[in-house]
Structure formats: structure tokens, C-alpha cells
Amino acid sequence: MSARRAAVMVGVATVLVAGPAWAVPQPAPAVPSHSELEVLRIDPDDVVPGGSTTLHAYVANLGPDTTGSAMIITVDLPPRTQALGDFYPEDCEPSANKRHVRCEFPAGLRSGRSATALVPILVDGHVPVGQTLKGSFRVSSPDDRNVSNNRTAFEVKVVDQVPDH
């Protein structure tokens, strides 16, 4: 038998034994649950021009099931602000212009429980006192079939002095 023919037979045998790459079994995708996710409005603390505050993107699972899929919380920052970092969860990702932050939460949020993404922001130092800056929070998940409550607005009030807490 020639070396060339032997090499071809080895190659054919390898494909027959291992199978083509597209035929390799893949893990089954997560089965979406019947959970109802709702974004609730929480306005952050007031902030002075050039100051920082933390946004709380709060999502509740109204049930009846525990989430079977991951959920994505996206924070759309107001104009004249930018994301600072030190997010929760730590793997939240800001966009290149730091005006949007995407946070992924794994499957497993039980009915009646909530998840909150924390996003510290910096307000431009030239924003006039008395101005109200507006942004939004939104959630998405294959589990959630009612999208009418998946987005809410929030407001950041710019003040001349932050009250002591």
C-alpha cells in the first residue's frame, strides 16, 4: 500500500470514528421558565456638579417560577454623566463611551426575590444646579414574556449641596 493511500485511509477512519465537527453533541439550551421580571424605579441620591452617585437598577421576579435563563440589566445613563466603574456585579461592562452599562445575572433568581445592579456615575462639573438628568433601566430575558414592565426611567437631581445622612 502506498504512503499516500495509507494517509487517506487514516484520514477517512478519523472522520468516521470522530464524526464531523458539526455532529458533535452540544449542551441543550436552558429551558425558559415562566417568570415575570419587573424593573422598579429607584432614584439615586442627589448629587452636586462634578460629584458622583450610585444608580440602583432593581429587578424583581414576580414568579411563578425561578428564572431558568440569564437576565441582562442595561443601564442607559443620562446625558452629561459617565460610568465610573466598581460595578456590582463586578463583571458589568460599560460601553466604549461609558454611557451604557450591561450587567448579566445568571439563571436561578427565585420567585419573590430581586437582583440589583449597582452603577456608580460621575456628573459633569458644568451641569447647572437645579437640573434633573434622566436615564433608564431595562431588563431582558427569554423567561420574561411580559415586556411592558421591563423598562423604567430614573432621575438624578443636581443640587448645590448634598444633605448629610
C-alpha positions as MATLAB code, in Angstrom:
seq = 'MSARRAAVMVGVATVLVAGPAWAVPQPAPAVPSHSELEVLRIDPDDVVPGGSTTLHAYVANLGPDTTGSAMIITVDLPPRTQALGDFYPEDCEPSANKRHVRCEFPAGLRSGRSATALVPILVDGHVPVGQTLKGSFRVSSPDDRNVSNNRTAFEVKVVDQVPDH';
ca = [
       0.000    0.000    0.000;
       1.323    3.406   -0.903;
       2.024    6.020    1.761;
      -0.485    8.357    0.135;
      -3.260    5.774    0.174;
      -2.495    4.887    3.811;
      -2.713    8.572    4.804;
      -6.089    8.945    3.051;
      -7.433    5.840    4.791;
      -6.267    7.122    8.185;
      -7.976   10.459    7.485;
     -11.240    8.748    6.458;
     -11.112    6.498    9.510;
     -10.615    9.515   11.758;
     -13.696   11.248   10.320;
     -15.765    8.077   10.621;
     -14.724    7.496   14.236;
     -14.847   11.097   15.453;
     -17.582   12.326   13.114;
     -17.735   15.749   11.544;
     -17.393   18.753   13.867;
     -20.988   19.823   13.258;
     -22.227   16.470   14.550;
     -20.596   16.808   17.960;
     -23.326   16.836   20.644;
     -23.913   20.283   22.109;
     -25.330   21.048   25.549;
     -29.057   21.703   25.446;
     -30.017   25.372   25.794;
     -31.614   26.450   29.054;
     -35.363   25.942   29.067;
     -37.066   29.286   29.685;
     -39.153   29.379   32.826;
     -42.439   31.127   33.439;
     -41.080   34.058   35.421;
     -42.271   37.626   35.317;
     -39.449   40.158   35.633;
     -40.236   43.756   36.549;
     -37.926   46.772   36.731;
     -38.758   49.075   39.638;
     -37.872   52.739   39.810;
     -35.305   53.819   42.374;
     -33.945   57.344   42.025;
     -30.348   57.787   43.217;
     -29.188   60.240   45.855;
     -28.947   63.874   44.791;
     -25.545   64.960   43.514;
     -23.545   68.192   43.177;
     -21.990   69.228   39.843;
     -18.801   67.192   39.407;
     -19.938   64.729   42.076;
     -20.812   61.055   41.971;
     -23.780   58.921   42.961;
     -24.722   55.272   42.564;
     -27.591   54.030   40.425;
     -29.606   51.035   41.675;
     -31.123   49.054   38.782;
     -33.622   46.897   40.701;
     -35.355   43.904   39.100;
     -37.923   41.701   40.848;
     -39.032   38.212   39.820;
     -42.813   38.180   40.295;
     -42.880   34.445   39.542;
     -44.328   31.969   39.481;
     -41.051   30.199   38.567;
     -37.381   30.624   39.363;
     -35.611   32.036   36.309;
     -34.248   29.311   34.037;
     -32.191   31.683   31.887;
     -29.777   34.526   32.478;
     -31.116   38.068   32.547;
     -29.434   41.203   31.266;
     -29.878   44.532   33.066;
     -28.893   47.521   30.951;
     -28.442   50.985   32.426;
     -28.777   53.894   29.992;
     -27.048   56.840   31.654;
     -28.331   60.411   31.478;
     -26.589   62.952   29.269;
     -23.596   64.644   30.913;
     -22.795   61.631   33.079;
     -20.458   58.670   32.717;
     -19.955   55.306   34.380;
     -17.162   55.212   36.976;
     -16.568   51.503   37.488;
     -16.637   49.468   40.710;
     -19.885   47.911   39.466;
     -21.967   45.214   41.053;
     -21.841   42.614   39.811;
     -18.156   43.092   39.075;
     -18.432   41.794   35.517;
     -20.804   44.569   34.375;
     -19.458   46.080   31.166;
     -19.614   49.778   30.234;
     -19.905   50.772   26.585;
     -16.929   52.453   24.937;
     -18.392   55.913   25.613;
     -19.328   54.933   29.221;
     -22.975   55.920   28.615;
     -24.467   52.406   28.847;
     -23.660   49.595   31.266;
     -24.632   45.958   30.674;
     -24.864   43.558   33.626;
     -25.612   39.845   33.306;
     -27.160   37.855   36.141;
     -27.196   34.033   35.951;
     -30.311   31.868   35.953;
     -31.713   30.997   39.367;
     -33.489   34.142   40.620;
     -36.291   32.684   42.731;
     -39.855   33.925   42.624;
     -40.368   36.790   45.074;
     -36.673   37.700   45.043;
     -34.806   40.566   43.409;
     -31.466   41.445   41.861;
     -29.844   44.875   41.800;
     -27.082   46.166   39.559;
     -25.075   48.986   41.174;
     -23.586   51.509   38.755;
     -21.587   54.459   40.141;
     -21.709   57.522   37.888;
     -19.918   60.856   37.663;
     -21.889   64.007   36.814;
     -20.205   66.623   34.616;
     -18.936   69.570   36.680;
     -20.696   72.082   34.407;
     -24.235   70.767   34.894;
     -26.294   73.633   36.352;
     -27.671   73.282   39.875;
     -31.395   72.558   39.749;
     -31.205   70.443   36.600;
     -32.727   66.969   36.590;
     -30.900   64.377   34.470;
     -32.916   61.447   33.123;
     -31.835   57.907   32.288;
     -33.394   54.444   32.252;
     -33.021   50.845   33.401;
     -34.177   47.830   31.380;
     -34.129   44.057   31.733;
     -34.255   41.301   29.139;
     -34.524   37.535   29.471;
     -36.016   34.696   27.428;
     -38.005   33.791   30.565;
     -39.956   37.045   30.657;
     -42.998   37.071   28.415;
     -44.459   40.426   29.537;
     -42.142   43.171   28.307;
     -44.453   46.053   29.290;
     -42.746   46.405   32.695;
     -39.153   45.776   31.600;
     -38.060   49.428   31.467;
     -38.299   52.371   33.825;
     -36.911   55.878   33.923;
     -34.911   57.375   36.773;
     -33.873   60.922   37.648;
     -30.665   62.365   39.025;
     -31.221   65.722   40.731;
     -28.289   68.138   40.636;
     -28.167   70.228   43.807;
     -25.840   72.828   45.293;
     -25.249   70.835   48.466;
     -25.800   67.184   49.344;
     -27.584   66.774   52.688;
     -25.797   64.842   55.456;
     -27.091   61.358   56.034;
];
